[in-house]
Amino acid sequence: MANHKSALKRIRSNESKRLRNKYQHKTTRNAIKRLRELTDKKEAEALLPSVVSMLDRLAKKNIIHANKAANLKSNLVKHVASI
């Protein structure tokens, strides 16, 4: 167990950040799944910008790697174009 006040605070803040990151990551994964399941092109084109924005935010905060975000965005754009 930590002995210093700063170490105790770091444990608390790390846990809250971990939960926030987990929530954002899971929400984005669900949005991606929803987008991939869509068959209507209009709906998919409407949802795509919000999903891309979520991926950019995750990459900016280093929750996912920037290249992974780019690959996901590329594949989603290809998928929407092919509907």
Biotite code that builds the C-alpha atoms (Angstrom):
import biotite.structure as struc

atoms = struc.array([
    struc.Atom([0.000, 0.000, 0.000], chain_id="A", res_id=1, res_name="MET", atom_name="CA", element="C"),
    struc.Atom([1.187, 3.539, -0.733], chain_id="A", res_id=2, res_name="ALA", atom_name="CA", element="C"),
    struc.Atom([2.610, 5.624, 2.084], chain_id="A", res_id=3, res_name="ASN", atom_name="CA", element="C"),
    struc.Atom([2.652, 9.138, 0.636], chain_id="A", res_id=4, res_name="HIS", atom_name="CA", element="C"),
    struc.Atom([-0.342, 11.414, 0.220], chain_id="A", res_id=5, res_name="LYS", atom_name="CA", element="C"),
    struc.Atom([0.602, 12.091, -3.382], chain_id="A", res_id=6, res_name="SER", atom_name="CA", element="C"),
    struc.Atom([0.790, 8.352, -4.118], chain_id="A", res_id=7, res_name="ALA", atom_name="CA", element="C"),
    struc.Atom([-2.661, 7.809, -2.601], chain_id="A", res_id=8, res_name="LEU", atom_name="CA", element="C"),
    struc.Atom([-4.052, 10.653, -4.698], chain_id="A", res_id=9, res_name="LYS", atom_name="CA", element="C"),
    struc.Atom([-2.367, 9.191, -7.804], chain_id="A", res_id=10, res_name="ARG", atom_name="CA", element="C"),
    struc.Atom([-4.091, 5.848, -7.144], chain_id="A", res_id=11, res_name="ILE", atom_name="CA", element="C"),
    struc.Atom([-7.475, 7.568, -6.853], chain_id="A", res_id=12, res_name="ARG", atom_name="CA", element="C"),
    struc.Atom([-7.004, 9.699, -9.963], chain_id="A", res_id=13, res_name="SER", atom_name="CA", element="C"),
    struc.Atom([-5.689, 6.746, -12.002], chain_id="A", res_id=14, res_name="ASN", atom_name="CA", element="C"),
    struc.Atom([-8.776, 4.725, -11.151], chain_id="A", res_id=15, res_name="GLU", atom_name="CA", element="C"),
    struc.Atom([-11.173, 7.506, -12.176], chain_id="A", res_id=16, res_name="SER", atom_name="CA", element="C"),
    struc.Atom([-9.246, 8.060, -15.425], chain_id="A", res_id=17, res_name="LYS", atom_name="CA", element="C"),
    struc.Atom([-9.234, 4.316, -16.128], chain_id="A", res_id=18, res_name="ARG", atom_name="CA", element="C"),
    struc.Atom([-13.008, 4.138, -15.738], chain_id="A", res_id=19, res_name="LEU", atom_name="CA", element="C"),
    struc.Atom([-13.535, 7.200, -17.934], chain_id="A", res_id=20, res_name="ARG", atom_name="CA", element="C"),
    struc.Atom([-11.242, 5.785, -20.654], chain_id="A", res_id=21, res_name="ASN", atom_name="CA", element="C"),
    struc.Atom([-12.984, 2.418, -20.455], chain_id="A", res_id=22, res_name="LYS", atom_name="CA", element="C"),
    struc.Atom([-16.403, 4.054, -20.855], chain_id="A", res_id=23, res_name="TYR", atom_name="CA", element="C"),
    struc.Atom([-15.309, 6.154, -23.846], chain_id="A", res_id=24, res_name="GLN", atom_name="CA", element="C"),
    struc.Atom([-13.590, 3.202, -25.537], chain_id="A", res_id=25, res_name="HIS", atom_name="CA", element="C"),
    struc.Atom([-16.567, 0.892, -25.060], chain_id="A", res_id=26, res_name="LYS", atom_name="CA", element="C"),
    struc.Atom([-19.012, 3.540, -26.304], chain_id="A", res_id=27, res_name="THR", atom_name="CA", element="C"),
    struc.Atom([-16.924, 4.042, -29.436], chain_id="A", res_id=28, res_name="THR", atom_name="CA", element="C"),
    struc.Atom([-16.701, 0.289, -30.080], chain_id="A", res_id=29, res_name="ARG", atom_name="CA", element="C"),
    struc.Atom([-20.491, 0.030, -29.786], chain_id="A", res_id=30, res_name="ASN", atom_name="CA", element="C"),
    struc.Atom([-20.934, 2.930, -32.228], chain_id="A", res_id=31, res_name="ALA", atom_name="CA", element="C"),
    struc.Atom([-18.579, 1.247, -34.714], chain_id="A", res_id=32, res_name="ILE", atom_name="CA", element="C"),
    struc.Atom([-20.518, -2.001, -34.396], chain_id="A", res_id=33, res_name="LYS", atom_name="CA", element="C"),
    struc.Atom([-23.808, -0.135, -34.944], chain_id="A", res_id=34, res_name="ARG", atom_name="CA", element="C"),
    struc.Atom([-22.375, 1.575, -38.042], chain_id="A", res_id=35, res_name="LEU", atom_name="CA", element="C"),
    struc.Atom([-21.141, -1.728, -39.515], chain_id="A", res_id=36, res_name="ARG", atom_name="CA", element="C"),
    struc.Atom([-24.582, -3.312, -39.035], chain_id="A", res_id=37, res_name="GLU", atom_name="CA", element="C"),
    struc.Atom([-26.442, -0.544, -40.871], chain_id="A", res_id=38, res_name="LEU", atom_name="CA", element="C"),
    struc.Atom([-27.799, -1.337, -44.320], chain_id="A", res_id=39, res_name="THR", atom_name="CA", element="C"),
    struc.Atom([-29.310, 2.065, -45.133], chain_id="A", res_id=40, res_name="ASP", atom_name="CA", element="C"),
    struc.Atom([-26.736, 4.346, -46.789], chain_id="A", res_id=41, res_name="LYS", atom_name="CA", element="C"),
    struc.Atom([-28.374, 7.583, -45.566], chain_id="A", res_id=42, res_name="LYS", atom_name="CA", element="C"),
    struc.Atom([-28.294, 6.452, -41.932], chain_id="A", res_id=43, res_name="GLU", atom_name="CA", element="C"),
    struc.Atom([-24.707, 5.233, -42.263], chain_id="A", res_id=44, res_name="ALA", atom_name="CA", element="C"),
    struc.Atom([-23.576, 8.552, -43.794], chain_id="A", res_id=45, res_name="GLU", atom_name="CA", element="C"),
    struc.Atom([-25.319, 10.411, -40.963], chain_id="A", res_id=46, res_name="ALA", atom_name="CA", element="C"),
    struc.Atom([-23.639, 8.302, -38.261], chain_id="A", res_id=47, res_name="LEU", atom_name="CA", element="C"),
    struc.Atom([-20.148, 8.257, -39.813], chain_id="A", res_id=48, res_name="LEU", atom_name="CA", element="C"),
    struc.Atom([-19.011, 11.783, -38.763], chain_id="A", res_id=49, res_name="PRO", atom_name="CA", element="C"),
    struc.Atom([-19.857, 11.177, -35.113], chain_id="A", res_id=50, res_name="SER", atom_name="CA", element="C"),
    struc.Atom([-17.989, 7.844, -35.093], chain_id="A", res_id=51, res_name="VAL", atom_name="CA", element="C"),
    struc.Atom([-14.960, 9.439, -36.784], chain_id="A", res_id=52, res_name="VAL", atom_name="CA", element="C"),
    struc.Atom([-15.042, 12.207, -34.178], chain_id="A", res_id=53, res_name="SER", atom_name="CA", element="C"),
    struc.Atom([-15.120, 9.647, -31.358], chain_id="A", res_id=54, res_name="MET", atom_name="CA", element="C"),
    struc.Atom([-12.128, 7.824, -32.848], chain_id="A", res_id=55, res_name="LEU", atom_name="CA", element="C"),
    struc.Atom([-10.201, 11.087, -33.209], chain_id="A", res_id=56, res_name="ASP", atom_name="CA", element="C"),
    struc.Atom([-10.887, 11.918, -29.575], chain_id="A", res_id=57, res_name="ARG", atom_name="CA", element="C"),
    struc.Atom([-9.670, 8.502, -28.408], chain_id="A", res_id=58, res_name="LEU", atom_name="CA", element="C"),
    struc.Atom([-6.498, 8.864, -30.458], chain_id="A", res_id=59, res_name="ALA", atom_name="CA", element="C"),
    struc.Atom([-5.881, 12.373, -29.174], chain_id="A", res_id=60, res_name="LYS", atom_name="CA", element="C"),
    struc.Atom([-6.101, 11.162, -25.569], chain_id="A", res_id=61, res_name="LYS", atom_name="CA", element="C"),
    struc.Atom([-3.879, 8.125, -26.322], chain_id="A", res_id=62, res_name="ASN", atom_name="CA", element="C"),
    struc.Atom([-6.639, 5.683, -25.409], chain_id="A", res_id=63, res_name="ILE", atom_name="CA", element="C"),
    struc.Atom([-6.018, 4.049, -28.789], chain_id="A", res_id=64, res_name="ILE", atom_name="CA", element="C"),
    struc.Atom([-3.037, 4.451, -31.091], chain_id="A", res_id=65, res_name="HIS", atom_name="CA", element="C"),
    struc.Atom([-3.317, 7.105, -33.813], chain_id="A", res_id=66, res_name="ALA", atom_name="CA", element="C"),
    struc.Atom([-2.631, 4.547, -36.556], chain_id="A", res_id=67, res_name="ASN", atom_name="CA", element="C"),
    struc.Atom([-5.374, 2.271, -35.257], chain_id="A", res_id=68, res_name="LYS", atom_name="CA", element="C"),
    struc.Atom([-7.811, 5.181, -35.368], chain_id="A", res_id=69, res_name="ALA", atom_name="CA", element="C"),
    struc.Atom([-6.732, 5.947, -38.935], chain_id="A", res_id=70, res_name="ALA", atom_name="CA", element="C"),
    struc.Atom([-7.159, 2.302, -39.996], chain_id="A", res_id=71, res_name="ASN", atom_name="CA", element="C"),
    struc.Atom([-10.611, 2.091, -38.407], chain_id="A", res_id=72, res_name="LEU", atom_name="CA", element="C"),
    struc.Atom([-11.723, 5.350, -40.034], chain_id="A", res_id=73, res_name="LYS", atom_name="CA", element="C"),
    struc.Atom([-10.448, 4.202, -43.425], chain_id="A", res_id=74, res_name="SER", atom_name="CA", element="C"),
    struc.Atom([-12.261, 0.872, -43.204], chain_id="A", res_id=75, res_name="ASN", atom_name="CA", element="C"),
    struc.Atom([-15.493, 2.520, -42.022], chain_id="A", res_id=76, res_name="LEU", atom_name="CA", element="C"),
    struc.Atom([-15.443, 5.044, -44.870], chain_id="A", res_id=77, res_name="VAL", atom_name="CA", element="C"),
    struc.Atom([-14.885, 2.176, -47.353], chain_id="A", res_id=78, res_name="LYS", atom_name="CA", element="C"),
    struc.Atom([-17.743, 0.241, -45.770], chain_id="A", res_id=79, res_name="HIS", atom_name="CA", element="C"),
    struc.Atom([-20.159, 3.181, -45.975], chain_id="A", res_id=80, res_name="VAL", atom_name="CA", element="C"),
    struc.Atom([-19.173, 3.826, -49.598], chain_id="A", res_id=81, res_name="ALA", atom_name="CA", element="C"),
    struc.Atom([-19.826, 0.202, -50.519], chain_id="A", res_id=82, res_name="SER", atom_name="CA", element="C"),
    struc.Atom([-23.372, 0.094, -49.078], chain_id="A", res_id=83, res_name="ILE", atom_name="CA", element="C"),
])
